[in-house]
Amino acid sequence: MCGITAVLRVAQEQLADIRPQVLAASKAQRHRGPDWSGIEVLDTAVLAHERLGIMDPESGHQPLVSPDGKIVLTVNGEIYNHAEVRELLKDEYEFQSGSDCEVIIPLYLKYGVDLVH
């Protein structure tokens, strides 16, 4: 099981101070995901992910970022039909990994929040 740390709605001037605190919090749960540690600092948020690599342990690092950098995703879970979804979206989206969770990004781009329906 992965470990996720997120701090949202951070003022720009506080990002540099928050990042080490998020890293420390993420490190405290590294035992949950010992295969990869990742962090993304955004305009108003910091996301950290401790990954337990089950699906695509070589390239499925998180947080996942869309090719244009506008969408950042960190998730704990498994998308059981990811291969079918990937096949349906292969002409619409340039996948960057074999991660099952990456299919959430193109689904969101296509359907918005209605992707869950």
C-alpha positions, -999 to 999 in steps of 0.1 A, spaced: 0 0 0 13 34 -10 17 64 13 5 99 1 12 133 17 -5 164 3 -6 200 14 -31 221 -5 -38 258 -8 -3 269 0 7 305 -5 35 309 -31 58 324 -6 54 294 17 62 267 -8 100 266 -1 93 263 37 66 236 32 85 213 9 110 200 36 81 194 60 62 174 34 93 154 27 97 146 64 60 135 67 64 114 36 96 98 49 77 88 81 54 66 60 81 52 36 75 17 50 41 18 32 58 22 -2 95 14 -2 99 12 -40 99 48 -50 96 83 -34 84 112 -55 74 148 -49 58 175 -70 57 212 -60 29 230 -78 17 266 -78 -3 261 -45 3 225 -35 29 200 -26 22 163 -33 45 134 -21 41 97 -28 58 67 -13 51 39 -38 48 2 -34 55 -9 -70 31 -37 -80 20 -25 -114 49 -13 -137 75 -11 -109 101 3 -134 83 34 -148 51 39 -128 66 65 -105 42 90 -89 31 117 -87 21 112 -124 21 143 -146 3 149 -178 24 156 -209 15 193 -207 22 195 -170 -13 208 -162 -26 177 -144 -7 160 -115 -20 128 -100 -11 108 -70 -32 77 -62 -32 45 -42 -52 18 -58 -55 -4 -88 -74 1 -120 -84 -35 -130 -94 -27 -166 -65 -4 -173 -53 -24 -203 -87 -20 -220 -89 17 -212 -54 23 -224 -62 6 -257 -93 28 -261 -74 60 -254 -40 52 -272 -48 75 -301 -59 104 -279 -32 104 -252 6 98 -251 11 74 -222 44 79 -204 44 48 -183 28 14 -179 12 24 -146 -24 13 -144 -33 46 -126 -21 67 -155 -53 60 -174 -70 84 -149 -54 114 -165 -67 109 -201 -101 99 -187 -102 131 -168 -91 151 -198 -119 135 -219 -147 133 -194 -138 157 -165 -153 147 -132 -178 125 -150 -151 99 -156 -164 80 -127 -198 74 -142 
